[in-house]
Amino acid sequence: MNEIIKFDNVTKIFKDFWRKPKVVALKNFSFSVNEGEILGLLGPNGSGKSTTLKLILGLLYPTHGRISVFGKLPGDNLAKRFIGYLPEEDYLYSYLNAYETLDFFGKVFNLPSNIRNERIELLLKMLGIKGYEIRPVGEYSKGMARRLGLAQSLINDPKLLILDEPTNGMDPIGSNEIKNILLDLKKKGKTILICSHLLADIESICDRIIILYRGEMITEGKVDELLDSYKGEKNPLEKFFLDVVKKKKEEVKEKKEKIYKEEKKEKEVDKDLLQKLLHKDDS
């Protein structure tokens, strides 16, 4: 199966002003996203999800390890042409209307005017913006702005779609419409990497999931296989997620306590040794 994204033992360390390691955002992270699948990237706040997306987009560089996107290094101009990205926050120009916004992003990709117009009309209808396209974006609700954000991520007809909280701010009806659109895009051969805290959305559309915790991958697999023992549970993915993260937290806590006890023991040994040396000198 063709791998669209591949991480090989990727570590990302953020350093302080003195170039000393400050935060290990990712640690020996290896995974791949296969062509035509929807992969969900999950984890608590601070687990490394946003860092992962920025590494894929070439906005950050790994400290160690290797990353490839479409077989090329992240940030490669040719690879970028095949990527659509929806950030967690909408960065849209409030004084432009929807049509002007999509036209602007189409020009960024150097799309001919006839192709731009064709895709704009298609996306306005697909995302339910048709009829509101001449209103300034600054007057849009959060949900409508999110629809427009998704439309701009599709203007270049990307092969890879990277979505960060795509249904943020949407009501249940809008959220369901977006999920159906993503499933339809998958049928058309699109590859989708999605980050979301709305686990019910992830469960209903993703083929596989990855769960990160403090920069480390703690779980990876097909959704139906991971949730097999949770059948009959209410919100099975949420229950699975909480169980996995709780277990990892307990392991981290136990490890810290073990290190603390060992360090305390070493200090006591050093203290006893010092007292013996001092006693020897006195005598």
C-alpha positions in Angstrom: 0.0 0.0 0.0 1.3 3.5 -1.0 2.5 5.5 2.1 1.6 9.2 1.7 3.1 10.2 5.1 5.9 8.3 6.9 7.6 9.1 10.2 10.7 7.1 11.1 11.8 7.5 14.8 11.0 11.2 14.8 12.0 13.2 17.9 11.3 16.9 18.3 12.9 18.8 21.1 12.2 22.5 21.7 15.2 24.3 23.3 15.4 27.4 25.5 17.3 30.6 24.8 20.6 28.9 25.8 20.0 26.1 23.3 19.4 23.6 26.1 16.6 21.0 25.8 13.4 22.4 27.3 10.5 20.3 26.0 10.5 16.9 24.3 7.4 17.3 22.1 7.8 14.0 20.3 9.9 11.0 21.2 10.9 8.3 18.7 7.6 8.6 16.9 7.1 6.2 13.9 3.9 5.9 11.9 2.5 6.1 8.4 -0.6 7.2 6.6 -1.7 5.1 3.7 -3.2 6.3 0.5 -7.0 6.5 0.6 -7.5 6.1 4.4 -8.7 8.3 7.1 -6.4 8.4 10.1 -7.3 9.9 13.5 -4.6 11.5 15.6 -5.7 11.7 19.2 -4.3 12.7 22.5 -4.7 15.0 25.5 -3.5 18.6 25.3 0.2 18.8 25.0 0.6 15.3 23.6 2.3 16.4 20.4 -0.5 16.4 17.9 0.0 20.0 16.7 3.8 19.5 16.5 3.2 16.4 14.3 1.0 18.4 11.9 3.6 21.2 11.7 6.3 18.7 11.0 4.3 17.2 8.1 3.7 20.7 6.7 7.4 21.6 6.9 6.7 24.4 9.5 9.0 22.7 12.0 12.0 20.4 11.5 12.7 17.2 13.4 15.5 17.1 15.9 16.1 13.5 15.0 14.6 11.0 12.6 13.2 11.2 9.1 9.9 12.4 7.6 8.6 11.9 4.1 5.4 13.3 2.5 4.7 11.9 -1.0 8.2 10.5 -0.9 9.7 13.9 -0.5 10.9 16.0 2.5 8.2 18.1 4.2 8.0 21.6 2.8 8.9 20.5 -0.7 7.1 22.8 -3.1 5.9 19.9 -5.3 4.5 18.0 -2.3 2.7 21.2 -1.0 0.6 21.3 -4.2 -1.0 18.0 -3.2 -1.8 19.1 0.4 -4.9 20.8 1.8 -4.7 22.1 5.4 -7.4 23.3 7.8 -5.8 24.8 11.0 -7.5 24.7 14.4 -8.2 28.4 14.2 -9.7 30.1 11.2 -7.3 32.5 9.6 -9.6 34.2 7.1 -9.7 37.8 5.9 -12.9 39.3 7.5 -13.3 41.9 4.8 -13.5 39.4 2.0 -16.6 37.4 1.1 -16.6 33.6 0.6 -16.2 33.9 -3.2 -13.3 36.3 -2.9 -11.6 34.1 -0.2 -11.7 31.0 -2.3 -10.6 32.9 -5.4 -7.6 34.3 -3.4 -6.5 30.8 -2.3 -7.0 29.5 -5.9 -4.6 32.2 -7.1 -2.1 31.1 -4.5 -2.0 27.7 -6.2 -1.8 29.4 -9.6 -5.1 27.9 -10.8 -6.4 29.2 -14.1 -9.5 31.4 -13.8 -11.9 28.9 -15.4 -10.7 26.1 -13.0 -11.0 28.5 -10.0 -14.5 29.5 -10.9 -15.6 25.8 -11.4 -14.1 24.7 -8.1 -15.5 27.7 -6.2 -19.0 26.9 -7.4 -18.6 23.2 -6.5 -17.2 24.0 -3.0 -19.8 26.6 -2.2 -22.6 24.1 -2.9 -20.7 21.1 -1.2 -20.1 23.0 2.0 -23.5 24.7 2.2 -22.2 28.2 1.7 -24.1 28.9 -1.6 -26.4 31.9 -1.1 -24.1 33.4 1.5 -21.0 33.8 -0.7 -21.3 37.6 -1.0 -21.5 38.3 2.7 -18.2 39.4 4.4 -16.6 36.6 6.2 -16.5 38.8 9.4 -20.3 38.4 9.6 -20.1 34.6 9.5 -20.9 32.4 12.5 -18.2 30.1 13.8 -19.8 27.2 12.0 -20.0 29.0 8.7 -16.4 30.2 9.0 -15.4 26.6 9.6 -17.2 25.5 6.4 -15.4 28.1 4.5 -12.1 27.1 6.0 -12.7 23.5 4.9 -13.6 24.8 1.4 -10.3 26.7 1.1 -8.4 23.5 2.1 -10.0 21.8 -0.9 -9.6 24.6 -3.5 -6.5 22.9 -4.9 -8.2 19.5 -5.1 -5.6 18.0 -2.8 -4.6 14.3 -2.6 -3.9 14.7 1.2 -6.2 16.6 3.5 -4.9 17.6 7.0 -7.7 18.7 9.3 -7.3 20.1 12.8 -10.7 20.1 14.7 -12.7 20.3 11.4 -16.1 20.4 13.2 -15.2 22.9 15.9 -18.0 25.4 16.5 -20.6 23.4 14.4 -24.0 22.2 15.5 -24.8 18.5 15.3 -26.4 18.9 11.9 -23.4 20.7 10.5 -21.0 18.3 12.1 -22.9 15.3 10.5 -22.8 17.0 7.1 -19.0 17.5 7.3 -18.5 13.8 8.3 -20.5 12.7 5.3 -18.4 15.0 3.1 -15.2 13.5 4.4 -16.4 10.0 3.8 -17.4 11.0 0.3 -13.9 12.5 -0.2 -12.4 9.2 0.9 -14.5 7.3 -1.7 -12.9 9.6 -4.3 -9.4 8.5 -3.2 -8.5 11.3 -0.8 -6.2 10.6 2.1 -7.2 12.3 5.3 -5.4 13.0 8.6 -7.7 14.4 11.2 -7.1 15.7 14.8 -10.2 16.1 16.9 -11.3 16.1 20.6 -14.7 15.0 19.4 -14.1 11.3 19.7 -17.6 10.3 18.4 -16.7 12.0 15.1 -13.4 10.1 14.9 -15.0 6.8 15.7 -17.6 7.1 12.9 -15.3 8.1 10.1 -11.7 6.9 10.8 -10.1 3.6 9.6 -7.3 3.8 12.1 -6.3 5.9 15.1 -3.1 6.8 16.9 -3.1 8.0 20.5 -0.2 10.2 21.7 0.7 10.9 25.3 3.5 13.3 26.2 5.1 12.9 22.8 5.0 9.1 22.7 2.6 6.9 20.8 0.8 4.6 23.3 -1.8 3.0 20.9 -2.2 2.5 17.2 -4.6 0.3 15.2 -7.8 -0.1 13.3 -10.8 1.4 15.1 -13.0 -1.7 15.0 -10.2 -3.9 16.3 -9.3 -1.6 19.2 -12.9 -1.2 20.2 -13.8 -4.9 19.9 -13.8 -5.4 23.7 -15.9 -2.3 24.2 -18.9 -3.4 22.2 -22.2 -2.5 23.9 -20.5 0.4 25.8 -21.9 3.9 25.4 -19.3 6.0 23.6 -16.8 3.2 23.2 -13.9 5.2 21.7 -14.2 7.7 24.6 -14.1 4.9 27.1 -11.2 3.3 25.3 -9.3 6.6 25.1 -9.8 7.3 28.8 -8.7 3.8 29.8 -5.5 3.9 27.7 -4.5 7.4 28.8 -5.2 6.5 32.5 -3.0 3.4 32.3 -0.2 5.4 30.7 -0.5 8.1 33.4 -0.2 5.5 36.1 2.9 4.0 34.4 4.5 7.5 34.2 3.6 8.1 37.9 5.1 4.8 39.0 8.3 5.5 37.0 8.7 8.9 38.6 8.2 7.5 42.1 10.7 4.7 41.4 13.3 7.3 40.2 12.6 9.5 43.2 13.1 6.6 45.6 16.4 5.6 43.9 17.7 9.1 44.0 16.7 9.4 47.7 18.4 6.2 48.4 21.6 7.3 46.6 21.5 10.6 48.6 21.2 8.6 51.9 24.1 6.4 50.9 26.2 9.5 50.1 25.3 11.1 53.4 26.2 7.9 55.3 29.5 7.8 53.5 30.3 11.4 54.2 29.5 10.9 57.9 31.9 7.9 58.0 34.7 9.9 56.4 34.1 12.8 58.8 34.1 10.5 61.8 37.3 8.9 60.5 39.0 12.3 60.2 38.0 13.2 63.8 39.5 10.0 65.1 
